[in-house]
């Protein structure tokens, strides 16, 4: 199962980070390959993006199902395709180190199954790592801008 864990310390108060995370319009467009997203309700987001796994390129629509929203500490979620079971899960966690510094942790785990599951998982492993690094840099930069408001 491909998974990725990212840790980051930012000179940003935890409240500012949660003001940013609370609205998916702030962060969803920062993920590599983003096309569009729609908030279906408080706990369900439809997310469309271009998948580029080297030899495999296609448009993918995933549903992000929020399982836990424990502000300002943690959001956990499951990923699935429409009308299918869970194909992944993850979380975003924030811990205030002091009044103006926060450690954030992001985790994503995907498990493709079926006849092509092994191949897909090996392709996902590299894609998740690259995507997470790009998304982390983009979100960090956007949070710095958000902090100035």
C-alpha positions, 0 to 999 in steps of 0.5 A, a space after each residue: 500500500 503506498 503511503 506518505 507522511 509529511 511533517 512541517 513546522 510553520 511560524 503561523 498560529 494554529 488558529 490561522 491554519 484552521 481558518 485556512 483548512 476550514 474552507 476547501 476552496 483555500 487548499 483544494 486547488 493547490 493539489 497537483 493536477 487539480 481540475 475542480 472540486 465541489 462541496 456536496 455537504 459538510 462532510 463530503 467533497 467531490 474532487 476532480 483532477 488529472 492523474 499522471 502516473 507516467 504511462 497512465 494519464 486520466 481524469 479521476 474523480 474522488 470523493 473525500 469523506 470526512 470521518 473526524 473533524 476535531 478542530 483545531 487538532 485533526 481532520 481524518 478522511 477516507 477516499 473513494 470513487 463514486 459508488 465504490 468502497 474506500 480506496 484510501 484514507 488520511 489525516 491532517 493534524 496540527 499541534 501548536 508548539 507555541 503561540 506563533 508556531 505550529 507543527 502540521 502532519 499530513 498522512 495519505 494511504 492508498 490501496 488499489 485492489 483488483 487485477 491491476 492493483 499491484 501495478 497501480 500501487 507501485 505507480 501510486 507510491 511515486 506519484 503520492 510522494 511527488 504530489 505530497 511534496 508539491 502540495 506541501 510547498 504550495 500550501 505552506 506558501 499559501 498559508 504565509 499569504 493567508 497569515 498576512 490578512 
